[in-house]
Amino acid sequence: MRRSLPFVLLLAGCAAPAREVARLAAPNPPVAPVPVPDDPAPPGEVSPLPPAALPVVASPATRSVIVVTIDGARWQEVFHGVDRDRAIALGLSPDEIVDGRALMPNLHALGDRGVVLGAPGVGAAISASGPNFASLPGYGELLSGRAPTCQRNDCARIADETLLDACRALPGATSANVGVVSSWETIELAASRSRDAFFLSSGRHHVWRAGALRDPTMDALLARSERAFPTPGQLDYRPDRLTSQVALRYVEAARPRCALLGLGDADEHAHLGDYRGYLRALRAFDAFVGDLVGVLAAQGEHGATTTVIVTTDHGRADGFVSHGAKHPESARVWLFAAGGAVPARGEVALAQPAKLADVAPTLRAMLGLPEAPLDDRSGRVLGELSR
Ligand SMILES: [Zn+2]
């Protein structure tokens, strides 16, 4: 999602930090604080844990959804693993050149328990609508269920109702258990058509409704985020190692009905041409997926009835570093889904091409939410994710 300098200056001028800490009239019960480590592990230094298993219930239904995104992670590494030529050129050892399943074991374990769309050679592709395959258009399409009118990263706030906006109508939904946690601050513009509708922590300083959680651990994590450097991003970007901790604590404390958890280091390293850093970001993201599954597994029926979707906002150019309108191959994305009503089918062949815009209508249908108004920008329900 890296931006050119004019965009940087424009966004820096219009996206002032906003911390909203007012308590709601009917807050959630307090959550027991847990120790916050002084110094989180550097990116890439993640322990190789065995893949965690999603809980299984006899009659699964989807009552909650969590959309997890990794910015600009292309299908090539997700499915085929480390690029051999790049690895050799960088001097990586032979045991570092692994396939997709070894590179991202938790993600593939999730797919084994659910559905994988967009695997190469398996049916039709899933793509961003574009035609400019950039981050804010991608997130807007994913969350609104409509092909984007926004084609740049400096668009205004989304005008369409998003999945998260719609989730506020679910029984039991509050401004605490609908939420967004992301590394890239600008995701807030795609998350909701309102500015402060629910919990949000995007980048290091964009925070809304944190008080609704009544969670001292979250308050401590957010305070530490404010002091961090944005590397490998810019401006108000929050590194994934911190965003991951905020996101996991959010899921623990809020038991979200609907959430977007968005990491971004992979795209930042790719724009810098740093393939080693990109691989580290993929591995760290995979560890985060494993940790998230573990948190949900400890949440009993709530975790078992939560559908997790993992996807990306765009692919990458054949040259790896870039993406966008000049690189039509960067349209291609991928999707893993599991939990709740999603059947265990593994890699599924799409009968017709799918779009990121299809995700929100599919999740709305799973949750029993009414359809969004239909027009020629609307996505369709993906029957492949249902029983
Ligand atoms: Zn990018």
Residues whose N, C-alpha, C, O or C-beta is under 5 A from the ligand:
A	BS01	ZN	M1 R2 G72 D267
